Amino acid sequence: MGTDPDLAGGSYHEPVTAVGTPLSHLDRLVAAARSRVAAAQSRESLDALRLRAEARVPGPSLAHALSQPGVSVIAEVKRASPSRGPIAPDVDAAALAGRYLTGGASAISVLTEPAEFLGSLDDLSVVAGLGAPTLRKDFIVDPYQVWEARAAGASAVLLIVAALDDVAMTRLIAACTDAGLDALMEVHDEAEARTATDTGARLIGVNARDLTTFEVDAGAVARLRPRLPSDAIVVAESGVRGPADVRAVAAAGADAVLVGEHLVVSADPAGAVAELVAAGREHTGDAA
């Protein structure tokens, strides 16, 4: 997922299936997401959630915000990661997001996974309340989670192609359409790029972190961009830690960057975002 190595691997002991095959970290987190959905549905039915969600206007379009000239910045609110542990566990999500917006961020991403990232739908709701396009970043495996995002005021959800089969992906895309939310389809390789393209996706994230080696491939956007629709809005995820990285992915064809830990740990989040935004404007020749 996005800027974090822990979504594909990390320093922990893998759980083992009944037949002795280790589950991947992604499999484990997907299973945990399914359990959370089941628990949430026991408290509030999907029908009741939809009624509550439809009473809240969805946030402004993420796709529209990222379609502006230059390379847009999606800045992330992130409290922790499995390998590093707490990064900013006590951060005021709305205050941090506000600093990002002051720096010129086009949108805000909010990690809502609770167990290993210490996120919550409360974080999503307070950030969405600022009025900027807001992305729910989590392990989205069930339409129920799409409606949770709508109820929190989100503009979009992240759909990780590696975590979904064709049936689940079709159901989730349909749920996004029904809920009026954008879907950011995350891909890692050529096969996933084909899958995303086949769904008709036009908002596609290229995660540069390899799911097998867990290393960042600086050439991922350059390699995959030609395999994506020419009119797709492409978001570079992972490995963006400064203006030079923004310039590199811009040259490779990215329209936006999603940046997390680099901004969360910055002593000046607004200034750090502003540097990335300025680098993105250089791509259009407008550094003003």
N, C-alpha and C positions, 0 to 999 in steps of 0.2 A: 504494500500500500504506500504509494507516494514516497515520501522522503525517508522512510524508516526501514532499516535492515531487518528489524525484528518481525516483520510481517511474513518473511520467507524463511528465516532461520534465526539462530541466536545461541546464546550460551545457556543451555538448559538441557535436561535429560528428556528425550522424546518419549511420549506415552507409546504404549505398544498395543496393537489390536489383539483380538482373541487368537488369531493364527500366528502371532509373533512378528508381524510386520510393523515397523515403527511408523507412526503417523507423522506426517510433516507438520511443521509449526502452523502452516496455513490450514491444514485439515483440523488441527486441534482448535484453532480460533474459530473456524467455521462451525464446528460442533458446539462450541460454547455459545455462539450466536444463536444457533437453533434452540438451545436450552433457554436462553433469555427470552426468545420470542414466545416459546411455550408458556413460560412463567407470566409474561406480560398479558398473553391472551386469557390466562386464567383469571386475571384481575379486570380486564376490559376486553370485550369482544371486538372483532374487526369492524362489525357494523357500528358499534358505539364509537370506536376510534375514528372511523370515517366521518361520522356526524360531527364530532368534535373538531377534526382536522378541517372540514369544509367550512367551519365557522371562522377559520383564520385565513386571511388572504396569504397566498404563497409569496415568498420573497421575489424581488426583481430577478429577471432572467440572468443566469450565469453566462449562458452562451452569448447573449447580447453584450454583456460587460467585457467579455474576452475578445470580442470581434472588433474592438476599437484599434486604431493605428498603434504600432509599436508592440512590444512584448509586455503583456499584462502580468501583474504579480498577484498570485493567490497566496496570502499569508496565513499560516496555520497556528491555531491554538492547540497546544499539546502539553500535557502535564507530565507524562512519563513514557518510558519505553521498556520492554522486557529485558533488554540486555544492559541498559544503563540505569534502570530503575527510575526513581523520581528525578525529573528534570526541573519542573516548576510546579510542584504539587499543590501549592497554596496560591497560585496565580489567580488574580481576578480576571476571569475570561473576558468580560465586557470591557474592562479597562485596557487589557492588552490589545484586544481587537480594535479598540478606539485609537490606540497609538498606531497600529498598522494603517488604519484608514487615514490618519493624519499624515502618514508618510507617503500616501498615494496608492495603497493597495486597491486593486479593482474588485477583489472579493476576499472572503475569509473562509478558510477551511477549519472545521472543528472536529477533532477526534472525539467520538462518543463511546468507544469501547471502554467498559468500566474496570475490568479485572487487571489488565496489564498496562493500560494506557491512562487509567484513572479518569477517563472522560465520562460525560453524561449528557442526557438530553437536556438537562437544565443548562449546561454550558451552551448547547446549541441554541436554545430558546433565547437566552439573554443576549447572545451575540447577534442572532437574527433580528432581535429587537432594535438594533442600531440602524437597520434599514438598508444595509449593503447586501449584495448577493452572498449567500452563505451555503457552503457545501457540507453535507453530512458525510464524514469519512469514518467508515466502520466496515464490518464484514456483513454486507447486505445480502441476505439469502432468502428473504421472504417478503412478499408484498406488505405484510404488517409493518415492517420497518420503514418502508416508503411512506406509509401514512403517518407513522410516528414523526418522520422528518417534516412532513407537511404540517402536522399539528404543532410542531415546534417553530414553524415559520421559515423553514429552510427553502432554498431555491433549487437545490440539486442534491443528488446522492451519488456516491462513488460505487460503481459496479466493477468488481475485479473479475475479468474474464477467466483467469486461472482458477477461480473458486466456484464457477458456475457451469452446469451442463446446459445444453440447448433449451431444455424445457424450463429450467429455472430462469434462464436469461430472458426467454420470451415472456414469461409471467411478470418479471420485474420491469421490463421495458414497458409492458402494457400498464402496469401499476403506476409507473412514472407519468405516462401519458394521462391516465385518469386523474392523477393527483395534481397535474399541471407543473410537474418538476422536470428539470433537465437531468439527464443521466450522463455522467462522465465515465466512459468506458476505459478501464485501465488495461493496457497490454504490455507484455514483456518481450515478445518474440514475433517472428514472422507468422507462425500459425495463429497466434492470438490476434494479430493485426488483421488477418483474413477473416477470422470470426467476427471481430468488431465491425469490419467493413460490410460483411454479409448481413448484419442486423440493420444496416442503414444508419449506423451511428455517425454523427457529424461533430461530436465533442469527445475527443479521444486523448487519454493520457498515456504517454510513453514512460513507463517506469524503467529507469536505467539500471536498476539493481537486479542482477542475475539471480533467479530463484534457486539455482544449483550451487553456485560458488559464493553467492551473497556479496559479490564484488560489484562495484559500480562501473558500468561500461560507458565511458564518456562519448562513445560513438553511437549510442543506441538511437538517438533521435535521427541522426544522419542516415543510419541504416534502415530504419523503419518508415521514415516520412514518405519515401517514394512509394511505399506499399499501401499508403492510406489515401482516401479520397482527396483530390486536389482542393476541394472546398471544405475539408474538415478543419475544425479548430483544434490544434494540437498543443497539448500541455506537457511540458517537460517536468518529470518527477524524479526525485533523488539526485543527489550530487550537486545541487546548486547551492553554493556557499558564498557567492560574492559576485560582483559585477562582471568579472571575466567569464564566469560560467554562464551568465545571462547572454553575454555577447556570443559565446560559442554555440549555445543551443539556438539562438536567433539565426545565426548563419546557417545552421542545419535545418531550419524551417519551422522552428517552434513559434507558436503564437502567444504562449503564456508559460510561466513557470509556477510550480507549487513548491513553496519553501517553508520548512518547519523549524527544525532544531536550531539552525543558524540564526533565526530571528528570535526564537523563544529565549535563548541564552544571551542575547545581545544586551548590553547595558543601555543601549539607545535603540529600541525597536523601531521607532518612527524614522530615525536617521538611517538605520540599516535597510529598511524598506525603500526609502527615498533613493538610496544608492542603486538599488536593483532597478527601480523604476527609471532612473536616469539612464542606466545602461540599456534598458529596453527601448527607450526613446531614440537612442543613437541609431538603432536599426532602421528608423524611418528618416533619419537625417534631421530630426527635431529634438535637439537636446535642451530646448528651453523649458 
